[in-house]
Amino acid sequence: MYITPNHKSKAAANRAIKAGEKVYLLSNSPFDKELPVSGSICVEGPHHPKPHTWYGQAIVENGVIVKIK
């Protein structure tokens, strides 16, 4: 699972979240039918075609990511 906007690092994504930017889940897979609205899920970035350089666990509340560990 990816996030949008496409941050180059997990730290950059967390800074954006703390700054009030809305960060959402993004799936490019035909096998992911529904994105979770609340809970936690594994994420990676950045998106294809760049190689993945970070991985984390996203905490999702009401469809918006509130933290990435």
C-alpha positions as CSV (number, residue, x, y, z in Angstrom):
1,M,0.0,0.0,0.0
2,Y,1.3,3.5,-0.8
3,I,0.4,7.0,0.4
4,T,-0.5,10.1,-1.4
5,P,1.0,12.6,-1.8
6,N,4.2,10.7,-2.7
7,H,6.8,11.6,0.0
8,K,10.4,10.5,-0.5
9,S,10.9,9.5,3.1
10,K,8.8,8.4,6.1
11,A,10.1,11.4,8.0
12,A,8.9,13.8,5.3
13,A,5.5,12.1,5.4
14,N,5.3,12.6,9.2
15,R,6.4,16.2,8.9
16,A,3.6,16.8,6.4
17,I,1.1,15.1,8.7
18,K,2.2,17.3,11.7
19,A,2.0,20.4,9.5
20,G,-1.7,19.6,8.9
21,E,-1.4,18.2,5.3
22,K,-3.9,15.5,4.6
23,V,-2.2,12.2,3.7
24,Y,-4.2,9.3,2.3
25,L,-3.7,5.6,1.5
26,L,-3.3,4.7,-2.2
27,S,-3.5,1.3,-3.8
28,N,-2.2,0.4,-7.3
29,S,-3.2,-3.2,-6.9
30,P,-6.3,-4.8,-8.4
31,F,-6.4,-7.1,-5.3
32,D,-7.0,-4.4,-2.8
33,K,-10.8,-4.0,-3.0
34,E,-11.3,-1.5,-0.2
35,L,-9.0,0.8,1.7
36,P,-9.3,0.7,5.5
37,V,-11.1,3.7,7.0
38,S,-9.6,3.1,10.5
39,G,-6.9,1.0,12.0
40,S,-3.3,0.3,10.9
41,I,-1.8,-0.9,7.7
42,C,1.7,-1.4,6.2
43,V,2.8,1.2,3.7
44,E,5.9,1.8,1.5
45,G,7.3,4.5,-0.6
46,P,8.0,6.2,-2.8
47,H,5.7,5.0,-5.6
48,H,6.6,3.2,-8.8
49,P,8.8,3.7,-10.9
50,K,11.2,4.8,-8.2
51,P,12.5,2.1,-5.9
52,H,11.0,1.7,-2.4
53,T,13.3,3.3,0.1
54,W,11.1,3.3,3.2
55,Y,8.5,1.1,4.9
56,G,6.2,1.8,7.8
57,Q,3.0,1.2,9.7
58,A,0.3,3.8,9.0
59,I,-2.3,4.6,11.6
60,V,-5.5,5.6,9.8
61,E,-8.5,7.5,11.3
62,N,-11.6,8.3,9.3
63,G,-9.7,7.6,6.0
64,V,-6.8,10.0,6.8
65,I,-3.3,8.9,7.9
66,V,-2.5,10.4,11.3
67,K,0.9,8.8,11.9
68,I,3.4,6.5,10.3
69,K,5.7,4.4,12.6
